[in-house]
Amino acid sequence: MSFIHYATSAAIAERKELFVEAHKNWLDAVRFARKDVNRRWAECGADYCLKSSGGRRVQVHSPTI
């Protein structure tokens, strides 16, 4: 599969308000993204769908040395 396949599937699922399915597809799109801009777009899509489905993203804070 490819970034465009998963991104397109995610966008279709979003339009149908199938946010859990869209979230999974955006995460797969992140894995296949070759360009930073595409990866960032997919990350934002995944966050949006996660929040829209009622889930919450937990941020992990790690100390920098």
RASULSUL-V668153 format. One record per backbone hydrogen bond with DSSP energy under -1.0 kcal/mol. NH is the residue of the N-H (numbers start at 1). CO is the residue of the C=O. E is the energy in kcal/mol with one decimal. If there is no record, write none. Layout:
BEGIN
<<NH	CO	E> <NH	CO	E>>
END
This chain:
BEGIN
<<6	2	-2.1> <7	3	-3.0> <8	4	-2.3> <9	5	-2.3> <10	6	-2.5> <11	7	-2.3> <12	8	-2.2> <13	9	-2.3> <14	10	-2.6> <15	11	-2.1> <16	12	-1.3> <17	14	-1.9> <18	13	-3.0> <19	17	-1.1> <22	18	-2.5> <23	19	-2.5> <24	20	-2.0> <25	21	-2.2> <26	22	-2.7> <27	23	-2.2> <28	24	-1.9> <29	25	-2.3> <30	26	-2.2> <31	27	-1.6> <32	28	-1.5> <33	29	-1.1> <39	35	-2.3> <40	36	-2.8> <41	37	-2.1> <42	38	-2.4> <43	39	-2.4> <44	40	-2.4> <45	41	-2.2> <46	42	-2.6> <47	43	-2.4> <48	44	-2.5> <49	45	-2.4> <50	46	-2.4> <51	47	-2.5> <52	48	-2.5> <53	49	-1.6> <54	51	-1.1> <55	50	-2.1>>
END
